[in-house]
Amino acid sequence: MSSPDRTSRTYLMITACAGTFAFGTLVAFLGSTLPELRAKLGFGMEQSGTLFSLLFFPQIPMAILAGPVIDRFGKKPVLVAGSLLAAIVLAIITTATSYAMLATLVFILGLGASCINSGANTLVPDLYPENPSSALNLASASFSLGTVGVPLVITLLAHRFGVGAALLLVAALNAVPGLLSLTQTFPHGLSKGGLNVGIIGRALLNPAIILLALVFMLYSSLEVSTGGWLRTYLEQEFSVSAAKSSTILAVFFALMMVGRLIGSEITKRMRGSLLILACAAGAIVGLTFLALAWNVNVAIAAAVVCGLCYAPIFPTAAGIASTYFPEIFGTIFGVLMACAFVGNITLPAAIGFVARNSPVRTGIWLIAGSAVILFVVQTIFVRQERVHPPGMAVPSK
């Protein structure tokens, strides 16, 4: 709903979706442009891997720092700053003349990306407090569109007009949420009188928040590990061509977009915590069949199940988290994202360690094991939620 001093929530939701879409392009752009950047600047595969770390590592502290700023001053300053910073840095990357310059710019880009992610995702619950999980699933579908659709466009542009034109397109897309935000009036920060350290301490020690942090960490480890190792698994175990494995991976991510659109509707009809529980169970089934797959068709079917089941977990969990201590959701979201990034880093690396001496299939069992732990954690959360619903977690003032 809109108030006289605030832009219509429909237009603000468009801005939030533009933000999640932009963040999706930033997650995907490096993988889409690395071959051209390597050829232009003359660096190797090991340095390529370092660029991914430089993009994601700064997002951990920035997510934690941006949270209190959002709670105190609102989402607009963080979203505008992140959007315009990302656009400027991407434009400058087109002029990079050395690997050192590129690496520095990618690090700065990670800071901007984190601000876009935090600003866009924390705006949505303010707009739809009656059902934030449903709205966040819709916004996350825009993220998935950015990760799936834009790389295809980038590849076509890079081949036809060069990598510079492709990067300028991504820069323009990242400027959109910031420019839209400048024309709009956002909801005010909920911690108008300043941040209450006591409330923050109680929130971070709240059992529901701790369980949701584990959900974020485990879910992120599932998504990144499956996305990162699926192609290698298919090529190693079933001698699938690189082109076919790339197509299967693209379908996996596209199905996550579809799953989030479906999740947006399902959360209007059932408790979000139960949807996450069902999705965790589905992920266990999908990953078990993926690990046991006796031919490529079974593996593809299992990947389809995984994509659809993974999809609603993150946005639904974020929506649930926003109902606990809503006045400091920015701070809570930052901590949850930091936990997610820990999951992004640890499980894929563990699979890589295992795959040095064993088939990747063994690593897929590690992902399945993480799904089982996610199911157990979510079962505990469902019971916790029944005993202590969100309203009971908000301290009285």
C-alpha positions as a Markdown table, in Angstrom:
| # | Residue | x | y | z |
|---|---|---|---|---|
| 1 | Met | 0.0 | 0.0 | 0.0 |
| 2 | Ser | 1.1 | 3.6 | -0.7 |
| 3 | Ser | 1.1 | 6.5 | 1.7 |
| 4 | Pro | 0.8 | 10.2 | 0.5 |
| 5 | Asp | 4.6 | 10.7 | 1.0 |
| 6 | Arg | 5.7 | 7.5 | -0.7 |
| 7 | Thr | 5.8 | 6.3 | -4.2 |
| 8 | Ser | 3.3 | 3.6 | -5.2 |
| 9 | Arg | 4.5 | 0.2 | -4.0 |
| 10 | Thr | 4.0 | -1.2 | -7.6 |
| 11 | Tyr | 6.6 | 1.2 | -8.9 |
| 12 | Leu | 8.9 | 0.6 | -6.0 |
| 13 | Met | 8.5 | -3.2 | -6.6 |
| 14 | Ile | 9.6 | -2.6 | -10.2 |
| 15 | Thr | 12.7 | -0.9 | -8.8 |
| 16 | Ala | 13.3 | -3.7 | -6.4 |
| 17 | Cys | 13.0 | -6.3 | -9.2 |
| 18 | Ala | 15.4 | -4.1 | -11.4 |
| 19 | Gly | 17.8 | -4.3 | -8.5 |
| 20 | Thr | 17.6 | -8.1 | -8.1 |
| 21 | Phe | 17.9 | -8.4 | -11.9 |
| 22 | Ala | 21.0 | -6.2 | -11.9 |
| 23 | Phe | 22.6 | -8.3 | -9.1 |
| 24 | Gly | 21.9 | -11.4 | -11.2 |
| 25 | Thr | 23.8 | -9.8 | -14.1 |
| 26 | Leu | 26.8 | -9.1 | -11.8 |
| 27 | Val | 26.8 | -12.7 | -10.5 |
| 28 | Ala | 26.9 | -14.0 | -14.1 |
| 29 | Phe | 28.9 | -11.4 | -16.1 |
| 30 | Leu | 32.3 | -12.6 | -15.2 |
| 31 | Gly | 31.8 | -16.1 | -16.4 |
| 32 | Ser | 30.3 | -14.8 | -19.6 |
| 33 | Thr | 33.1 | -12.4 | -20.4 |
| 34 | Leu | 36.2 | -14.1 | -19.1 |
| 35 | Pro | 37.3 | -15.7 | -22.4 |
| 36 | Glu | 37.4 | -12.3 | -24.1 |
| 37 | Leu | 39.0 | -10.6 | -21.1 |
| 38 | Arg | 41.7 | -13.3 | -20.9 |
| 39 | Ala | 42.4 | -12.8 | -24.6 |
| 40 | Lys | 42.5 | -9.0 | -24.3 |
| 41 | Leu | 44.7 | -8.8 | -21.1 |
| 42 | Gly | 46.6 | -12.0 | -21.4 |
| 43 | Phe | 46.1 | -13.7 | -18.0 |
| 44 | Gly | 45.6 | -17.4 | -17.2 |
| 45 | Met | 43.1 | -19.7 | -15.7 |
| 46 | Glu | 44.4 | -19.4 | -12.1 |
| 47 | Gln | 44.1 | -15.6 | -12.3 |
| 48 | Ser | 40.6 | -16.1 | -13.6 |
| 49 | Gly | 39.7 | -18.0 | -10.5 |
| 50 | Thr | 41.1 | -15.2 | -8.4 |
| 51 | Leu | 38.7 | -12.8 | -10.1 |
| 52 | Phe | 35.7 | -14.7 | -8.8 |
| 53 | Ser | 37.0 | -14.6 | -5.3 |
| 54 | Leu | 37.6 | -10.8 | -5.7 |
| 55 | Leu | 34.0 | -10.4 | -6.8 |
| 56 | Phe | 32.4 | -12.3 | -4.0 |
| 57 | Phe | 34.7 | -11.9 | -0.9 |
| 58 | Pro | 34.1 | -8.1 | -0.5 |
| 59 | Gln | 30.3 | -8.8 | -0.5 |
| 60 | Ile | 30.6 | -10.5 | 3.0 |
| 61 | Pro | 31.8 | -7.4 | 5.0 |
| 62 | Met | 29.7 | -5.1 | 2.8 |
| 63 | Ala | 26.5 | -7.0 | 3.5 |
| 64 | Ile | 27.1 | -6.7 | 7.2 |
| 65 | Leu | 28.0 | -3.0 | 7.0 |
| 66 | Ala | 25.1 | -2.1 | 4.7 |
| 67 | Gly | 22.5 | -3.6 | 7.0 |
| 68 | Pro | 22.7 | -1.0 | 9.8 |
| 69 | Val | 22.8 | 1.8 | 7.2 |
| 70 | Ile | 19.6 | 0.5 | 5.7 |
| 71 | Asp | 17.9 | 0.3 | 9.1 |
| 72 | Arg | 18.9 | 3.8 | 10.0 |
| 73 | Phe | 18.7 | 5.7 | 6.8 |
| 74 | Gly | 16.5 | 3.5 | 4.5 |
| 75 | Lys | 17.1 | 1.4 | 1.4 |
| 76 | Lys | 17.4 | 4.2 | -1.1 |
| 77 | Pro | 21.0 | 5.5 | -0.3 |
| 78 | Val | 22.4 | 2.0 | -0.3 |
| 79 | Leu | 20.6 | 0.9 | -3.5 |
| 80 | Val | 21.5 | 4.1 | -5.4 |
| 81 | Ala | 25.1 | 4.0 | -4.3 |
| 82 | Gly | 25.5 | 0.3 | -5.2 |
| 83 | Ser | 23.8 | 0.7 | -8.6 |
| 84 | Leu | 25.7 | 3.7 | -9.8 |
| 85 | Leu | 29.0 | 2.4 | -8.4 |
| 86 | Ala | 28.5 | -0.9 | -10.3 |
| 87 | Ala | 27.6 | 0.9 | -13.5 |
| 88 | Ile | 30.6 | 3.2 | -13.4 |
| 89 | Val | 33.0 | 0.4 | -12.6 |
| 90 | Leu | 31.7 | -1.8 | -15.4 |
| 91 | Ala | 32.1 | 1.0 | -17.8 |
| 92 | Ile | 35.7 | 1.5 | -16.6 |
| 93 | Ile | 36.5 | -2.2 | -17.0 |
| 94 | Thr | 36.1 | -1.7 | -20.7 |
| 95 | Thr | 39.2 | 0.4 | -20.6 |
| 96 | Ala | 41.3 | -1.9 | -18.4 |
| 97 | Thr | 44.8 | -2.3 | -19.7 |
| 98 | Ser | 46.2 | -4.8 | -17.2 |
| 99 | Tyr | 45.2 | -7.7 | -15.0 |
| 100 | Ala | 46.0 | -5.6 | -11.8 |
| 101 | Met | 43.6 | -2.9 | -12.9 |
| 102 | Leu | 40.9 | -5.4 | -13.8 |
| 103 | Ala | 41.3 | -7.2 | -10.4 |
| 104 | Thr | 41.0 | -3.9 | -8.5 |
| 105 | Leu | 37.9 | -2.9 | -10.4 |
| 106 | Val | 36.3 | -6.4 | -9.9 |
| 107 | Phe | 36.9 | -6.0 | -6.1 |
| 108 | Ile | 35.2 | -2.6 | -6.1 |
| 109 | Leu | 32.4 | -4.1 | -8.2 |
| 110 | Gly | 31.8 | -6.6 | -5.5 |
| 111 | Leu | 31.1 | -3.8 | -3.0 |
| 112 | Gly | 28.6 | -2.3 | -5.3 |
| 113 | Ala | 26.9 | -5.6 | -6.0 |
| 114 | Ser | 26.5 | -6.3 | -2.3 |
| 115 | Cys | 24.7 | -2.9 | -1.8 |
| 116 | Ile | 22.4 | -3.6 | -4.7 |
| 117 | Asn | 21.5 | -7.0 | -3.3 |
| 118 | Ser | 20.9 | -5.7 | 0.2 |
| 119 | Gly | 19.0 | -2.6 | -0.9 |
| 120 | Ala | 16.7 | -4.4 | -3.3 |
| 121 | Asn | 15.9 | -7.5 | -1.1 |
| 122 | Thr | 15.2 | -5.5 | 2.1 |
| 123 | Leu | 12.9 | -3.1 | 0.2 |
| 124 | Val | 10.4 | -5.8 | -0.8 |
| 125 | Pro | 9.2 | -6.7 | 2.8 |
| 126 | Asp | 8.5 | -3.0 | 3.4 |
| 127 | Leu | 6.2 | -3.0 | 0.4 |
| 128 | Tyr | 4.4 | -6.3 | 1.1 |
| 129 | Pro | 4.5 | -6.8 | 4.9 |
| 130 | Glu | 1.4 | -9.0 | 4.7 |
| 131 | Asn | 3.3 | -11.7 | 2.7 |
| 132 | Pro | 6.9 | -10.9 | 2.1 |
| 133 | Ser | 7.9 | -14.4 | 1.1 |
| 134 | Ser | 5.5 | -14.3 | -1.9 |
| 135 | Ala | 6.9 | -10.9 | -3.1 |
| 136 | Leu | 10.5 | -11.9 | -2.5 |
| 137 | Asn | 10.0 | -15.1 | -4.7 |
| 138 | Leu | 8.8 | -12.8 | -7.5 |
| 139 | Ala | 11.8 | -10.4 | -7.0 |
| 140 | Ser | 14.2 | -13.4 | -6.9 |
| 141 | Ala | 12.7 | -14.6 | -10.2 |
| 142 | Ser | 14.1 | -11.4 | -11.7 |
| 143 | Phe | 17.5 | -12.3 | -10.2 |
| 144 | Ser | 17.3 | -15.7 | -12.0 |
| 145 | Leu | 16.4 | -13.9 | -15.3 |
| 146 | Gly | 19.5 | -11.8 | -14.9 |
| 147 | Thr | 21.7 | -14.8 | -14.3 |
| 148 | Val | 20.2 | -16.8 | -17.2 |
| 149 | Gly | 19.2 | -14.3 | -19.9 |
| 150 | Val | 21.9 | -11.7 | -19.8 |
| 151 | Pro | 24.9 | -14.1 | -20.3 |
| 152 | Leu | 23.3 | -15.2 | -23.6 |
| 153 | Val | 22.9 | -11.6 | -24.8 |
| 154 | Ile | 26.5 | -10.8 | -23.6 |
| 155 | Thr | 27.9 | -13.8 | -25.5 |
| 156 | Leu | 26.2 | -12.6 | -28.7 |
| 157 | Leu | 27.3 | -9.0 | -28.3 |
| 158 | Ala | 30.8 | -9.9 | -27.4 |
| 159 | His | 31.2 | -12.1 | -30.5 |
| 160 | Arg | 29.7 | -9.4 | -32.8 |
| 161 | Phe | 30.8 | -6.1 | -31.3 |
| 162 | Gly | 33.5 | -7.0 | -28.8 |
| 163 | Val | 33.6 | -7.4 | -25.0 |
| 164 | Gly | 33.5 | -3.6 | -24.5 |
| 165 | Ala | 30.0 | -3.4 | -25.9 |
| 166 | Ala | 28.8 | -6.3 | -23.8 |
| 167 | Leu | 30.2 | -4.7 | -20.6 |
| 168 | Leu | 28.5 | -1.4 | -21.4 |
| 169 | Leu | 25.2 | -3.2 | -21.7 |
| 170 | Val | 25.6 | -4.7 | -18.3 |
| 171 | Ala | 26.7 | -1.2 | -17.0 |
| 172 | Ala | 23.5 | 0.3 | -18.4 |
| 173 | Leu | 21.3 | -2.4 | -16.8 |
| 174 | Asn | 23.0 | -1.9 | -13.4 |
| 175 | Ala | 22.3 | 1.9 | -13.6 |
| 176 | Val | 18.6 | 1.3 | -14.0 |
| 177 | Pro | 17.6 | 0.6 | -10.3 |
| 178 | Gly | 19.7 | 3.6 | -9.1 |
| 179 | Leu | 18.2 | 6.0 | -11.6 |
| 180 | Leu | 14.7 | 4.8 | -10.9 |
| 181 | Ser | 15.4 | 5.1 | -7.1 |
| 182 | Leu | 16.4 | 8.8 | -7.6 |
| 183 | Thr | 12.9 | 9.6 | -8.9 |
| 184 | Gln | 11.1 | 7.8 | -6.1 |
| 185 | Thr | 10.2 | 8.3 | -2.5 |
| 186 | Phe | 11.2 | 5.2 | -0.4 |
| 187 | Pro | 9.8 | 4.0 | 2.9 |
| 188 | His | 11.8 | 5.6 | 5.8 |
| 189 | Gly | 14.3 | 3.7 | 7.8 |
| 190 | Leu | 12.6 | 1.9 | 10.6 |
| 191 | Ser | 15.2 | 2.6 | 13.2 |
| 192 | Lys | 14.6 | 6.4 | 13.1 |
| 193 | Gly | 16.0 | 7.0 | 16.6 |
| 194 | Gly | 19.3 | 5.2 | 15.9 |
| 195 | Leu | 20.2 | 1.6 | 16.2 |
| 196 | Asn | 19.5 | -0.2 | 19.4 |
| 197 | Val | 22.5 | -2.4 | 20.2 |
| 198 | Gly | 20.4 | -4.4 | 22.7 |
| 199 | Ile | 17.7 | -5.3 | 20.1 |
| 200 | Ile | 20.4 | -6.3 | 17.6 |
| 201 | Gly | 22.1 | -8.5 | 20.3 |
| 202 | Arg | 18.8 | -10.2 | 21.2 |
| 203 | Ala | 17.9 | -10.7 | 17.5 |
| 204 | Leu | 21.2 | -12.3 | 16.6 |
| 205 | Leu | 20.9 | -14.7 | 19.6 |
| 206 | Asn | 17.2 | -15.5 | 18.8 |
| 207 | Pro | 16.9 | -19.2 | 18.1 |
| 208 | Ala | 14.7 | -18.5 | 15.0 |
| 209 | Ile | 17.4 | -16.2 | 13.5 |
| 210 | Ile | 20.1 | -18.7 | 14.2 |
| 211 | Leu | 18.2 | -21.4 | 12.5 |
| 212 | Leu | 17.5 | -19.2 | 9.5 |
| 213 | Ala | 21.2 | -18.4 | 9.3 |
| 214 | Leu | 21.9 | -22.1 | 9.0 |
| 215 | Val | 19.2 | -22.4 | 6.3 |
| 216 | Phe | 20.8 | -19.6 | 4.3 |
| 217 | Met | 24.2 | -21.2 | 4.6 |
| 218 | Leu | 23.1 | -24.7 | 3.7 |
| 219 | Tyr | 20.8 | -23.6 | 0.9 |
| 220 | Ser | 23.6 | -21.4 | -0.7 |
| 221 | Ser | 26.0 | -24.4 | -0.5 |
| 222 | Leu | 23.5 | -26.5 | -2.4 |
| 223 | Glu | 22.8 | -24.0 | -5.2 |
| 224 | Val | 26.4 | -23.0 | -5.8 |
| 225 | Ser | 27.8 | -26.5 | -5.5 |
| 226 | Thr | 25.2 | -28.0 | -7.9 |
| 227 | Gly | 25.6 | -25.1 | -10.4 |
| 228 | Gly | 29.4 | -25.2 | -10.1 |
| 229 | Trp | 29.9 | -29.0 | -10.4 |
| 230 | Leu | 27.0 | -30.2 | -12.6 |
| 231 | Arg | 28.8 | -29.7 | -15.9 |
| 232 | Thr | 31.9 | -31.5 | -14.7 |
| 233 | Tyr | 29.8 | -34.3 | -13.3 |
| 234 | Leu | 27.9 | -34.8 | -16.6 |
| 235 | Glu | 31.0 | -34.7 | -18.7 |
| 236 | Gln | 33.0 | -37.0 | -16.4 |
| 237 | Glu | 30.4 | -39.7 | -15.7 |
| 238 | Phe | 28.4 | -39.7 | -19.0 |
| 239 | Ser | 30.8 | -38.3 | -21.6 |
| 240 | Val | 28.4 | -35.4 | -22.3 |
| 241 | Ser | 29.8 | -32.8 | -24.7 |
| 242 | Ala | 30.6 | -29.3 | -23.4 |
| 243 | Ala | 27.8 | -27.8 | -25.4 |
| 244 | Lys | 25.2 | -30.2 | -24.1 |
| 245 | Ser | 26.4 | -29.8 | -20.5 |
| 246 | Ser | 26.2 | -26.0 | -20.8 |
| 247 | Thr | 22.6 | -26.3 | -22.1 |
| 248 | Ile | 21.6 | -28.6 | -19.2 |
| 249 | Leu | 23.2 | -26.1 | -16.7 |
| 250 | Ala | 21.3 | -23.2 | -18.4 |
| 251 | Val | 18.0 | -25.2 | -18.0 |
| 252 | Phe | 18.8 | -25.8 | -14.4 |
| 253 | Phe | 19.1 | -22.1 | -13.7 |
| 254 | Ala | 16.1 | -21.3 | -15.9 |
| 255 | Leu | 14.0 | -23.8 | -13.8 |
| 256 | Met | 15.0 | -21.9 | -10.7 |
| 257 | Met | 13.3 | -18.8 | -12.2 |
| 258 | Val | 10.2 | -20.9 | -12.9 |
| 259 | Gly | 10.3 | -22.4 | -9.4 |
| 260 | Arg | 10.4 | -18.9 | -7.8 |
| 261 | Leu | 7.4 | -17.8 | -9.8 |
| 262 | Ile | 5.6 | -20.9 | -8.7 |
| 263 | Gly | 6.8 | -20.3 | -5.1 |
| 264 | Ser | 5.4 | -16.8 | -5.2 |
| 265 | Glu | 1.9 | -18.3 | -5.7 |
| 266 | Ile | 2.3 | -21.2 | -3.3 |
| 267 | Thr | 3.3 | -19.0 | -0.4 |
| 268 | Lys | 0.0 | -17.2 | -0.8 |
| 269 | Arg | -1.7 | -20.5 | 0.2 |
| 270 | Met | 0.6 | -22.2 | 2.7 |
| 271 | Arg | 3.1 | -21.3 | 5.4 |
| 272 | Gly | 6.5 | -20.4 | 4.0 |
| 273 | Ser | 8.3 | -22.6 | 6.5 |
| 274 | Leu | 6.4 | -25.6 | 5.3 |
| 275 | Leu | 7.3 | -24.9 | 1.7 |
| 276 | Ile | 11.0 | -24.7 | 2.6 |
| 277 | Leu | 10.6 | -28.1 | 4.4 |
| 278 | Ala | 8.9 | -29.6 | 1.3 |
| 279 | Cys | 11.6 | -28.2 | -1.0 |
| 280 | Ala | 14.4 | -29.5 | 1.2 |
| 281 | Ala | 12.8 | -33.0 | 1.0 |
| 282 | Gly | 12.5 | -32.6 | -2.8 |
| 283 | Ala | 16.2 | -31.6 | -2.9 |
| 284 | Ile | 17.2 | -34.8 | -1.1 |
| 285 | Val | 15.3 | -36.9 | -3.6 |
| 286 | Gly | 16.7 | -35.0 | -6.6 |
| 287 | Leu | 20.3 | -35.1 | -5.3 |
| 288 | Thr | 20.0 | -38.8 | -4.4 |
| 289 | Phe | 19.0 | -39.6 | -7.9 |
| 290 | Leu | 21.7 | -37.3 | -9.3 |
| 291 | Ala | 24.3 | -39.2 | -7.3 |
| 292 | Leu | 22.9 | -42.6 | -8.3 |
| 293 | Ala | 22.2 | -41.7 | -11.9 |
| 294 | Trp | 22.8 | -44.7 | -14.2 |
| 295 | Asn | 22.4 | -42.7 | -17.4 |
| 296 | Val | 22.4 | -39.1 | -18.5 |
| 297 | Asn | 18.6 | -38.9 | -18.8 |
| 298 | Val | 18.2 | -39.8 | -15.1 |
| 299 | Ala | 20.8 | -37.2 | -14.3 |
| 300 | Ile | 18.9 | -34.5 | -16.3 |
| 301 | Ala | 15.6 | -35.4 | -14.6 |
| 302 | Ala | 17.3 | -35.2 | -11.2 |
| 303 | Ala | 18.8 | -31.7 | -12.1 |
| 304 | Val | 15.3 | -30.6 | -13.1 |
| 305 | Val | 13.9 | -31.6 | -9.7 |
| 306 | Cys | 16.8 | -29.9 | -7.9 |
| 307 | Gly | 16.3 | -26.6 | -9.8 |
| 308 | Leu | 12.6 | -26.5 | -9.0 |
| 309 | Cys | 13.1 | -27.4 | -5.4 |
| 310 | Tyr | 16.0 | -25.1 | -4.7 |
| 311 | Ala | 14.2 | -22.1 | -6.2 |
| 312 | Pro | 11.8 | -20.9 | -3.4 |
| 313 | Ile | 14.1 | -21.6 | -0.5 |
| 314 | Phe | 16.2 | -18.4 | -0.4 |
| 315 | Pro | 13.4 | -15.8 | -1.0 |
| 316 | Thr | 10.9 | -17.6 | 1.3 |
| 317 | Ala | 13.5 | -17.8 | 4.1 |
| 318 | Ala | 14.3 | -14.1 | 3.6 |
| 319 | Gly | 10.6 | -13.3 | 3.8 |
| 320 | Ile | 10.2 | -15.2 | 7.0 |
| 321 | Ala | 13.3 | -13.5 | 8.5 |
| 322 | Ser | 11.8 | -10.1 | 7.7 |
| 323 | Thr | 8.9 | -10.8 | 10.1 |
| 324 | Tyr | 11.3 | -11.2 | 13.1 |
| 325 | Phe | 12.6 | -7.9 | 14.3 |
| 326 | Pro | 11.4 | -6.0 | 11.2 |
| 327 | Glu | 12.9 | -2.7 | 12.4 |
| 328 | Ile | 16.4 | -4.1 | 12.0 |
| 329 | Phe | 15.8 | -6.4 | 9.0 |
| 330 | Gly | 18.6 | -4.8 | 7.1 |
| 331 | Thr | 21.1 | -5.8 | 9.8 |
| 332 | Ile | 19.6 | -9.3 | 10.0 |
| 333 | Phe | 19.7 | -9.7 | 6.2 |
| 334 | Gly | 23.3 | -8.7 | 6.2 |
| 335 | Val | 24.2 | -11.4 | 8.7 |
| 336 | Leu | 22.1 | -14.0 | 6.8 |
| 337 | Met | 23.9 | -13.1 | 3.5 |
| 338 | Ala | 27.3 | -13.4 | 5.2 |
| 339 | Cys | 26.3 | -16.9 | 6.3 |
| 340 | Ala | 25.2 | -17.6 | 2.7 |
| 341 | Phe | 28.5 | -16.6 | 1.4 |
| 342 | Val | 30.2 | -18.9 | 3.8 |
| 343 | Gly | 28.1 | -21.7 | 2.3 |
| 344 | Asn | 29.1 | -20.5 | -1.2 |
| 345 | Ile | 32.8 | -20.9 | -0.3 |
| 346 | Thr | 33.0 | -24.0 | 1.8 |
| 347 | Leu | 31.0 | -26.9 | 0.2 |
| 348 | Pro | 32.2 | -26.3 | -3.4 |
| 349 | Ala | 35.8 | -26.2 | -2.2 |
| 350 | Ala | 35.2 | -29.5 | -0.2 |
| 351 | Ile | 33.8 | -31.1 | -3.3 |
| 352 | Gly | 36.9 | -30.0 | -5.2 |
| 353 | Phe | 39.1 | -31.5 | -2.5 |
| 354 | Val | 37.3 | -34.8 | -2.7 |
| 355 | Ala | 37.3 | -34.8 | -6.5 |
| 356 | Arg | 41.1 | -34.7 | -6.6 |
| 357 | Asn | 41.2 | -38.4 | -5.7 |
| 358 | Ser | 37.7 | -39.6 | -6.3 |
| 359 | Pro | 35.0 | -39.2 | -9.0 |
| 360 | Val | 32.8 | -36.1 | -8.8 |
| 361 | Arg | 29.9 | -38.5 | -8.1 |
| 362 | Thr | 31.4 | -38.8 | -4.6 |
| 363 | Gly | 31.1 | -35.0 | -4.2 |
| 364 | Ile | 27.5 | -35.1 | -5.3 |
| 365 | Trp | 26.8 | -37.2 | -2.2 |
| 366 | Leu | 28.3 | -34.4 | -0.1 |
| 367 | Ile | 25.6 | -32.1 | -1.6 |
| 368 | Ala | 22.9 | -34.6 | -0.8 |
| 369 | Gly | 24.2 | -34.8 | 2.8 |
| 370 | Ser | 23.9 | -31.0 | 3.1 |
| 371 | Ala | 20.3 | -31.3 | 1.9 |
| 372 | Val | 19.6 | -33.8 | 4.6 |
| 373 | Ile | 21.1 | -31.4 | 7.2 |
| 374 | Leu | 18.9 | -28.6 | 5.7 |
| 375 | Phe | 15.8 | -30.7 | 6.1 |
| 376 | Val | 16.7 | -31.4 | 9.8 |
| 377 | Val | 17.4 | -27.7 | 10.5 |
| 378 | Gln | 14.1 | -26.6 | 8.8 |
| 379 | Thr | 12.2 | -29.3 | 10.7 |
| 380 | Ile | 13.5 | -27.7 | 14.0 |
| 381 | Phe | 12.6 | -24.3 | 12.7 |
| 382 | Val | 9.0 | -25.3 | 11.9 |
| 383 | Arg | 8.6 | -26.5 | 15.5 |
| 384 | Gln | 10.2 | -23.3 | 16.8 |
| 385 | Glu | 7.9 | -21.2 | 14.7 |
| 386 | Arg | 4.8 | -22.9 | 16.1 |
| 387 | Val | 5.9 | -22.3 | 19.7 |
| 388 | His | 7.3 | -18.8 | 19.2 |
| 389 | Pro | 5.7 | -17.1 | 16.1 |
| 390 | Pro | 7.4 | -14.1 | 14.7 |
| 391 | Gly | 5.4 | -11.5 | 16.6 |
| 392 | Met | 6.6 | -12.9 | 19.9 |
| 393 | Ala | 10.3 | -12.3 | 18.9 |
| 394 | Val | 9.9 | -8.5 | 18.6 |
| 395 | Pro | 10.9 | -6.9 | 21.9 |
| 396 | Ser | 8.5 | -4.4 | 23.4 |
| 397 | Lys | 9.7 | -0.8 | 23.3 |
